[in-house]
Amino acid sequence: MPPRLNIVVPIKRVIDFAIKPRISAAKNAIETNGVKFSMNPFCEIAIEEAVRLRESSKDLVESITLVSAGSAKIQDTLRAGLALGADKATLIDIPAIDDSKSLELEPLAVAKLLKAFVEKSNANLVIMGKQAIDDDSNQTGQMLAGLLNWSQATNASKVTVDEASGVVTVAREVDGGTETVSAPLPLVITTDLRLNTPRYTKLQDIMKAKKKKTEKITPEDLGVDVTSRLEIVSLSEPPKRTGGGKADSVDALIGKLKGVGAI
């Protein structure tokens, strides 16, 4: 009989999707002081999918563990994830550059942390957002699968598990349509927006989340060096678009396009 699913769901705390990001005075980072933060929407979808897998069959899922890397401020985000239905959570505490800001982690460093955590947790399935809305890198899931030497299914829009064989089938969105792939466990899945709609959290679930197990570890506990290898030299907003115009005829349109060097 195939093993039960021991699921790890990495999550990230990001600037709330409804907030317009502002560039800092130093022009090398996004301003975070006094800004509302929330869970990355793709991460919410990943938690919801893990919980739905559990609800689909009582014997399918053994545990759902959340993990996030950053400062102690992420504790609230982890609690929100526990309220959605996860069983336990781990914070990988990242050292601060100063009194207010934690070290910014690069995708490769995050993937290395997750690899060590997944192996330590004896997980056989990772479900994570395909990207974070703050940097839109869309790299960590693929890097994690490579480091673990696991199969991967990215941009998932539907996930089904055959309990008899332990094979996971994933419909994934690609240019021009949908591709369906199947792979045995262990597996890394990254979620797309159309995979599901996360549920609203009930008050009783919020109260239950306060009693669920959480732990704090460090990169040193996992044997991972998270030193930054990249430096952001400058950050700037895209140039403002100029207003369009109307052409009274095809000849006038062609003339305008030639005038700006478009043809």
N, C-alpha and C positions, 0 to 999 in steps of 0.2 A: 504494500500500500504506500503511495507517495506520502512524503512528510507534510505535515500541516504547515500553513504559511506563517512564517515569522517575519513580519513586515516592518521595515524601517522607512519612516517618512521624514526626510530632511525638510525643514522649513526656514524661511527667512523673514526678518522684520524689515520693512521698507517704508519709505514715505507713502502715505495714503494715496490711492489712485486718484482721488478727487482733488488733490493738491497740485498746483502748478509748481514745478521745481524752480528754484532760484539759484543762480551761480553766486558763490561766496565772493567777498571783497578781494580775496587773494587770487581769484580767477583760476583756481586749480582744483575746485571741489564744489559739490552742491551744498548749499546752506541747509543745515539741519537744526539749528537752534530755534526753538519755539515752533517747530513743525510737527504736525500730527503724523504718527506712525501707525501702521497696522500690518497684518500678515499679508505676504505676497499672495495675490489672488490665485495664481497657479498652484501654490502650496495648499491653499484651502481645498482646491479641487482634488489634489492628491490624497489629502486626509479623507475627504468624502468618499473617494473610490475605495480606499482601504476599508472604511466602515461598511460600505455597501457589500464588499466581498464577504465580510463577516456575516452580515445580515442575510446573504443569499444562501448560506448553509452553516449550521451551528458547529460543524466539525471541520470546516475549511481553514479557519484562521486561529492560530494559537495566540498571537499577541501583535499589537500595533504600538510601535515605539517611535516617538518624535525625537528629533535631534536638531539642534541649532547651534551655530557658532557666533559668538559676539559678546557683548557686555551683559551685565546683570539685568539691563532693561528688557532683554528678550524674555525674561521670566513671564511677563504678562502675555506675550504672544504664545508661549508654550502652554500656558494655562488655557488660553482661548482654543488651542488645538485639542487639549484634553477634553474640553467641554464639547467638542464636536464628536468625540467618541473614542479617541486614542486611549491606551491603557497607562502609559508612563512616558516620561520625557527626560531628556538629558541636555544640559547646557554645557557646551564646550567653551569655557571661559577664555576670552582672548585678552591679552594684556593691553593696557591703555597707553596711547602715545603721550597723552597728558591727562589732566584730571577729568576731562569731559569727553574725549574721543577715543574709541577703540581702534586698534589697527585694522585697516581695510584689507580684507582678504581677497586674494585673487582666485579665479576659478580653479586653478591647479591646486592651490593650497587647500581649498575647500574639498576638492575631490580626494586629496590624500588623507585629510581628516576623516572624511566619510568612509573611505576604504578601511582605515584602521578601526573605526567604530563598528562598521558592518561585520568585520571579521570577529571583533570582540563580542558582538551580540549574537553571533551564530545565525544571522539573518539569511533567508534564502530568496527574499523579494524586496526590492527597493522601488517605491513609487514616489516620484518627486516632480515638481513643476518643471516644465521644459525650460523656463527662464524666469529671471526676476525682473520686475518692471522698472527697477532703478538703473540697471546697466544693460539689460537685454542681451547678455552675453550668449545664452543658449549653448553653454560649453560643459558645465559641470557634470551633467548626467552621462554624456558621452565619455568624458575623461574617467569618470568613476567606473563605468563598465570596462573600459580598457585596462585600468589598473587592477581591477578584480579578475579580469579575464572571463567576464560573464557575457552572456547574450544581452542585447539591448533592443528595446522597441521604443522609438521616440515619437513625439507628437500624437499620442494615443487619443483616439476619439471613442473607442469602445474596448473593454477588457473582459474576457471570459476565461474561466479556469475549468479545465476538465479534471474533476476530482479523481477519476479512475486512473488517469495516466500522469497527472501532474503537469500537463502541457498547458501553457498559457497562450491564448490567441488574442492578438491585438490588431484592431483596425486603426490605421494611422493615416492622417491627412497628408497628401503629397500634392505637388503641382498637377492640377488637372483631374483630381479625383481622390480615391481612397485605395490604399494598399493594405492587404491583410497578411500578417506574418504570424508564425507560430514558433514557440521555443520552449524547451524544458526549463525547469528551475535549475540553478538560480538565474535571476533575471533582473535587469534594471529597466523600469518603465518611466518615461517622462510624459507628463499630461498636457493635453491641449485644452483650450477653453470649452470646446464642445463635448468634452467627455461627460460632464455632469453639471448640475447646479447645486452648490453646497446648501445644506439645510440651515435654517435659522436655529440659533442656540436657545434652548429653553432655560428658564431660571434654575430649575432643579438640576440640569446638567452643569450649569456654572457652579452651583454649590458642590456637586459631586466632584468636580475637577479639583477643588481645593484640597481634597483628601487623597488624590491620586499621587503615586510615587514620582518624585523628581530627584535628579542628582546633578551634581556639578563636577566636571572633570576639566583637565587642562590639556593643551596640545602635547605637553611633556608626558602626560600619562599615556598618550597614544603613540609617543615616539615620533612626532611629526614636527618639522621645522616650518613655521608659517611666515618666515621673513619675506617681505615684499621683494619681488624681482623687477617690478615695473615702477616707473614714476610718471605721474600725470604732470606734464610740463605746463599746459594751459588748457582752459576750458572756456568755450564761448558759445553763445546762442547762434543759431543759423541766421543768415541775413533776412531781413524782412522782405516779403514778396511785394513787388510793385503791382499796382492795379492793372487790370486788363483793358482791352479796348475793343471796339466793334469795327468791322469792315463792311462797307456798303455793297461790295461786289467781290467776285472771285479775283478779279484783276487787282483790286485794292488790297485784298488779303495777301496775294502773292507779293505785291510790292512791299507791304509791311514786313513780311517774313524775310525778304531779301535785305531789307533795310537793317534788320538786326542780325543778319548773317545766319539765319536758320536754314536757308536753302541757297 
